[in-house]
Amino acid sequence: MVNFRRYLRVPRELRPSEIFKQDSMSPGKIALQIILLQVFYYTTACILFYGWAKVAGYKLEMVQWLFSWQAIEFTNALGLTLCLLWLTDSLICVIFLTVIVERSKLAWDFAITIHAINLIVVSVHTGTLPSLSWFVLQVLSSLILIFLGTYTTRWRELRDTFFEGLVDADMVSPSASSQPIEMRDLESQK
């Protein structure tokens, strides 16, 4: 029987993560990554806000919810819901951070950059510094992106190193997957 999974694979050098990995320290690539992450951050928030407004029956005030800090409060239902939506946005953006950045050393920097740009945009849009509740929300959102982004990018980096043979063996030969994987104790081999 012909194994079509082998023919459907995208060549490694054409995967989006590989494109960004090549010459990852060039200013042009870093700027592109920052712009992409910021666009995905705001787009995801727009989709979440739109869906929630339609389901809950709120009047959609997209610009006010995205670029203002006045609605972010811990004392009313709208403010708490917007906080939860922003935190959900951070959880979803971990995926984008993992795919676009793919380096655990840079995940920290990009997570902070997303929120620093957001602070600048909100401050310019409103003309004042945000409230304490907005800053608390941004710190929590940053922590989600930093810790989960670092974890997922590190996992993705190490997956190729430690699990490379396990994935490729299943795709090349179906009989290889029926053979048990040999586990060796590295300390006993001294």
PyMOL commands that set and color helices and strands:
alter all, ss='L'
color gray80, all
select helices_A, chain A and resi 5-8+12-14+16-21+27-56+62-67+77-100+104-126+132-162+164-172+174-178+187-189
alter helices_A, ss='H'
color red, helices_A
deselect
rebuild
show_as cartoon
